[in-house]
Structure formats: C-alpha cells, structure tokens
Amino acid sequence: MAEKQAHLNGAYYGPSVPPAPANYRSHRRSSGCGCGCCLLKLLLKIIITLVIIIGLAVLIFWLIFRPNEVKFHVTDVSLNEFKLDDNQTLHYDLAVNITVRNPNRRIGVHYDRIEARAYYEDQRFDTQTLPSFYQGHKNTSFLNPVFKGEHLVVLDADETAEFNEERASNIYSIDVKLYLRIRFKVGSVRTGRFRPKVSCDLKVPLSAANATFSTTKCDWDF
C-alpha cells in the first residue's frame, strides 16, 4: 500500500495566479457615472445650500422686524348725490375718508402711486389719482378721494331692480378700490416696487337720509 501523502503546511509554491486582464479593470472603471454625475451632485448641493441660506435669511428678517400688515379703514363717507337718469347716466357726488395705519416699528412705506377707483355693480364710474407720500414707522395717514360728476352705467334688469331697492332705502352698495405702487423701507434699504390692490366694499347712506355709516375695514389683494 502506498504511503499516505504528508499534509502540506506553510506557503504554497505552486504556479503564480495570473493578474486580471487589463480590459476587466477598464470595464470596472467605466461602470461609474462619470463627470456628468459629479456635476449633477455638485449642482444639487449648491441648490440645497442656497435654499437653506434664503430660508434662514427670511426667518432672521421676520424675527428681527416682525412685519405687520398695513391696515386700511374707511371711517366716514359723504354721499350728496347718487342718481341714475333715464339715459343710464349716473350722477354722483361722493367723498371718502380712509385711514392708513402702519403698525411696524422698523418698516416704512413709500406710496409712489395711489389710484382710487369707484365702482357700482362692478362698473367703474370714476377714478382719482391721489398724492404720493412716505409713511413712517407706527404712523397713521389719511386719504380723502372725492368722486363727483356723471358717467354712463349700463345696468341689466336685475341690477336696475337692485338699484331701485337701494334708492328706496337711501343706502347704496359702492366699492372703492385703491390701486397702489409701493416700496418698503427697512433701515436705509428700499425694496423693489409692489402693485397691490386694496378693496373697500361699502354700504353708503345718502347724506340727506341722516343714516349712520359704519367704519369698514378694507382688504388687501396682492
């Protein structure tokens, strides 16, 4: 019987293992996404960083300045005439007193343009341009547009019936809207221009009726 082969211990002295083919290594290197993928990742990081920076800036601005909405109220009106003749021509004489309250401690407002428009049944019958001005911190200003004249207002049957009901009660549904061009001032920095609209939906009594007008809050419409 042949003797059992002795158990081999230690290093292996057989043939050397051949290196991996060159084309295999190049195939592994080319399997990545390349420069285009790296640029995409870099762009994504930049966008995320910018969003975080802008968000923090807005938060810091709000925490420091605590901006509050400027408030518009119609405190009084005077309606001396509001008559619709047989030719659908509206004759009117309306004066409106508006208070503008800026409650902010560190933010001023430049009113570069103020256009007041008067409407009845969604039809504009007059427009007045008011003087521009700057409103400082925690300040109350006053606007006094006056609408007087005549204008063609074409009403359908339902609107005519509603006008006759309001004429009987001597209280008319008149809308006054302010079209603004404004800038905000924070310290020495001024923002770009905004073009908001302020709407005041009014129930206006005829002055001769001796009815009482209720102060009305106006609404912003950016």
C-alpha positions as CSV (number, residue, x, y, z in Angstrom):
1,M,0.0,0.0,0.0
2,A,1.3,3.4,-1.0
3,E,2.2,5.7,1.8
4,K,-0.2,8.5,2.6
5,Q,0.8,11.9,1.3
6,A,2.0,14.1,4.0
7,H,-0.2,17.0,5.0
8,L,1.2,20.3,3.5
9,N,1.7,23.1,5.9
10,G,3.1,26.6,5.2
11,A,3.3,28.6,1.9
12,Y,2.0,27.4,-1.4
13,Y,4.8,27.1,-4.0
14,G,2.6,26.3,-7.0
15,P,2.2,28.3,-10.2
16,S,1.5,32.1,-9.7
17,V,-2.0,33.4,-10.1
18,P,-2.2,35.4,-13.3
19,P,-3.3,39.1,-13.0
20,A,-6.7,40.3,-14.0
21,P,-7.0,41.2,-17.7
22,A,-6.5,44.9,-18.5
23,N,-9.9,45.1,-20.2
24,Y,-11.6,43.9,-17.0
25,R,-10.1,46.8,-15.0
26,S,-11.1,49.3,-17.6
27,H,-14.6,47.9,-17.6
28,R,-15.0,48.4,-13.9
29,R,-13.7,52.0,-14.1
30,S,-16.2,52.8,-16.9
31,S,-19.2,51.4,-15.0
32,G,-19.4,54.6,-12.8
33,C,-21.5,57.7,-13.7
34,G,-18.5,59.8,-14.7
35,C,-18.0,63.6,-14.7
36,G,-21.7,64.3,-15.6
37,C,-22.9,62.6,-12.5
38,C,-20.4,64.5,-10.3
39,L,-21.5,67.9,-11.8
40,L,-25.2,67.0,-11.1
41,K,-24.4,66.1,-7.5
42,L,-22.4,69.4,-7.1
43,L,-25.3,71.4,-8.6
44,L,-27.8,69.7,-6.3
45,K,-25.6,70.6,-3.2
46,I,-25.4,74.2,-4.4
47,I,-29.2,74.5,-4.8
48,I,-29.9,72.9,-1.4
49,T,-27.3,75.3,0.2
50,L,-28.9,78.3,-1.4
51,V,-32.4,77.3,-0.3
52,I,-31.2,76.9,3.3
53,I,-29.5,80.3,3.3
54,I,-32.5,82.1,1.9
55,G,-34.8,80.3,4.4
56,L,-32.6,81.4,7.3
57,A,-32.4,85.0,5.9
58,V,-36.2,85.2,5.8
59,L,-36.5,83.7,9.3
60,I,-34.0,86.2,10.7
61,F,-35.7,89.1,8.9
62,W,-39.1,88.1,10.4
63,L,-37.6,87.6,13.9
64,I,-35.9,91.0,13.9
65,F,-38.6,93.2,12.2
66,R,-41.8,91.2,12.8
67,P,-43.6,92.8,9.7
68,N,-47.3,93.5,10.2
69,E,-49.9,94.3,7.6
70,V,-50.7,97.9,6.9
71,K,-54.4,98.5,7.7
72,F,-56.9,100.5,5.7
73,H,-60.2,101.6,7.1
74,V,-63.0,103.8,5.6
75,T,-64.0,105.8,8.6
76,D,-66.5,108.2,7.0
77,V,-68.3,108.9,3.7
78,S,-70.4,111.7,2.3
79,L,-72.8,110.9,-0.5
80,N,-74.7,114.0,-1.6
81,E,-75.9,112.6,-4.9
82,F,-76.3,109.2,-6.5
83,K,-79.0,109.3,-9.2
84,L,-79.5,107.3,-12.4
85,D,-81.4,109.0,-15.1
86,D,-83.5,107.6,-18.0
87,N,-80.4,107.5,-20.2
88,Q,-78.5,105.2,-17.8
89,T,-76.2,108.1,-16.8
90,L,-75.2,108.0,-13.2
91,H,-74.9,111.4,-11.4
92,Y,-72.8,111.2,-8.3
93,D,-71.1,113.2,-5.5
94,L,-69.1,111.0,-3.1
95,A,-66.3,111.9,-0.6
96,V,-64.5,109.1,1.2
97,N,-62.2,109.3,4.3
98,I,-59.7,106.5,4.6
99,T,-57.2,105.9,7.4
100,V,-53.9,104.1,6.7
101,R,-52.2,102.6,9.7
102,N,-48.6,101.4,9.5
103,P,-48.1,99.4,12.8
104,N,-44.5,98.4,12.1
105,R,-41.6,99.7,14.2
106,R,-38.8,99.3,11.7
107,I,-40.5,99.3,8.3
108,G,-41.6,102.4,6.4
109,V,-43.7,102.5,3.2
110,H,-43.3,104.6,0.1
111,Y,-46.6,105.1,-1.7
112,D,-45.3,106.0,-5.2
113,R,-48.7,106.0,-6.8
114,I,-52.2,105.8,-5.4
115,E,-55.2,105.5,-7.8
116,A,-58.6,105.4,-6.2
117,R,-61.5,103.9,-8.3
118,A,-65.2,103.9,-7.5
119,Y,-67.5,101.1,-8.7
120,Y,-71.2,100.4,-8.8
121,E,-72.3,96.9,-9.8
122,D,-68.7,96.1,-10.8
123,Q,-68.7,99.1,-13.3
124,R,-66.2,101.8,-12.7
125,F,-67.7,105.3,-12.8
126,D,-64.8,107.4,-11.6
127,T,-61.0,107.4,-11.0
128,Q,-58.9,109.8,-8.9
129,T,-55.1,109.9,-8.5
130,L,-54.0,110.8,-5.0
131,P,-50.7,112.5,-4.0
132,S,-47.8,110.1,-3.3
133,F,-46.2,110.1,0.2
134,Y,-43.9,108.3,2.6
135,Q,-45.4,106.7,5.7
136,G,-43.0,106.3,8.6
137,H,-43.0,103.7,11.5
138,K,-46.1,103.4,13.6
139,N,-47.8,106.1,11.7
140,T,-51.4,106.9,10.7
141,S,-52.0,108.7,7.4
142,F,-55.3,109.8,5.7
143,L,-56.6,109.6,2.2
144,N,-59.6,111.6,1.0
145,P,-60.6,110.8,-2.5
146,V,-63.6,112.8,-3.9
147,F,-65.7,111.4,-6.8
148,K,-68.0,113.9,-8.5
149,G,-69.5,114.0,-11.9
150,E,-71.5,111.8,-14.2
151,H,-70.8,108.6,-16.1
152,L,-72.7,106.1,-18.3
153,V,-73.5,103.0,-16.3
154,V,-75.4,100.2,-18.2
155,L,-77.5,98.0,-15.8
156,D,-79.4,94.9,-16.7
157,A,-82.9,94.2,-15.4
158,D,-81.8,92.6,-12.2
159,E,-79.2,95.3,-11.5
160,T,-81.8,98.0,-12.2
161,A,-84.2,96.4,-9.8
162,E,-81.5,96.3,-7.1
163,F,-80.7,100.0,-7.7
164,N,-84.3,100.9,-7.2
165,E,-84.4,99.0,-3.9
166,E,-81.3,100.8,-2.7
167,R,-82.8,104.1,-3.8
168,A,-85.8,103.4,-1.7
169,S,-83.6,102.6,1.3
170,N,-81.2,105.5,0.5
171,I,-78.2,103.1,1.1
172,Y,-76.1,102.1,-1.9
173,S,-73.5,99.4,-2.4
174,I,-70.4,101.2,-3.7
175,D,-67.0,99.7,-3.9
176,V,-63.9,101.9,-3.6
177,K,-60.6,100.3,-4.7
178,L,-57.1,101.6,-4.3
179,Y,-54.5,100.5,-6.9
180,L,-51.1,101.1,-5.3
181,R,-47.5,101.2,-6.4
182,I,-45.4,100.9,-3.2
183,R,-41.9,100.2,-1.8
184,F,-40.9,99.2,1.7
185,K,-38.0,100.8,3.5
186,V,-36.0,98.8,6.1
187,G,-33.3,101.0,7.6
188,S,-31.6,102.5,4.6
189,V,-32.6,99.7,2.3
190,R,-35.6,100.0,-0.1
191,T,-37.3,97.1,-1.7
192,G,-38.5,96.8,-5.3
193,R,-42.0,98.0,-6.2
194,F,-45.1,96.1,-5.5
195,R,-48.5,96.7,-7.1
196,P,-51.1,95.5,-4.6
197,K,-54.8,96.4,-4.6
198,V,-56.9,97.4,-1.6
199,S,-60.7,96.8,-1.8
200,C,-63.3,98.6,0.3
201,D,-66.8,97.2,0.0
202,L,-69.1,99.9,1.3
203,K,-72.7,100.4,2.3
204,V,-73.1,104.2,1.8
205,P,-76.1,106.1,3.0
206,L,-77.3,109.2,1.2
207,S,-76.4,112.2,3.3
208,A,-79.9,113.6,3.1
209,A,-81.2,110.4,4.8
210,N,-79.3,111.2,8.0
211,A,-78.3,107.5,8.3
212,T,-75.1,106.4,10.1
213,F,-72.1,104.9,8.3
214,S,-70.2,102.1,10.0
215,T,-66.4,102.1,9.8
216,T,-65.4,99.5,7.2
217,K,-62.1,97.5,7.0
218,C,-60.6,97.2,3.6
219,D,-58.9,94.1,2.3
220,W,-55.5,93.6,0.6
221,D,-55.3,91.8,-2.7
222,F,-51.6,91.2,-3.8
